[in-house]
C-alpha cells in the first residue's frame, strides 16, 4: 500500500497490473478515473467517472486504468492498496513501457498512421508513477 499525492494537473500514468487488483481510497481532492477491461461476457467495458473524498475505486487485475487530479486549486491524495506482495512498480505495466515494447512500424500500422507520427513518444522505459498534464 502507499499514498499518492497528485498536484494540480497531476496524472497517474495509465497502466495495469498483471498480478494484482488495486483498491483506491480518495483521502482528499477530486479525481477523474478511467478503467478499461474485459468482462465475463467477453465484451470490453470502458468506464469513466469522478471520485471524491471517501470514495473507493476498484481496478480489477489486468484492467487498464489511470486517474487524474481534476481540481484547479487543490492536490489529490489517494491511498492505494494491492493484493500482491510484489512492490510497486514491479507489478505495474505502464503505457510508455508498453508502447516501447512494440516496434514503431507495428504501432504505426496498428493506428493507421505514418511511423514519423510516433517520433515524440519517449523511448526510455522507466517506471513513471506521476506525471503532469501538458
PyMOL commands that set and color helices and strands:
alter all, ss='L'
color gray80, all
select helices_A, chain A and resi 95-100+104-111+115-118
alter helices_A, ss='H'
color red, helices_A
select strands_A, chain A and resi 2-6+10-16+22-28+31-38+44-51+56-59+64-69+76-82+93-94+130-132
alter strands_A, ss='S'
color yellow, strands_A
deselect
rebuild
show_as cartoon
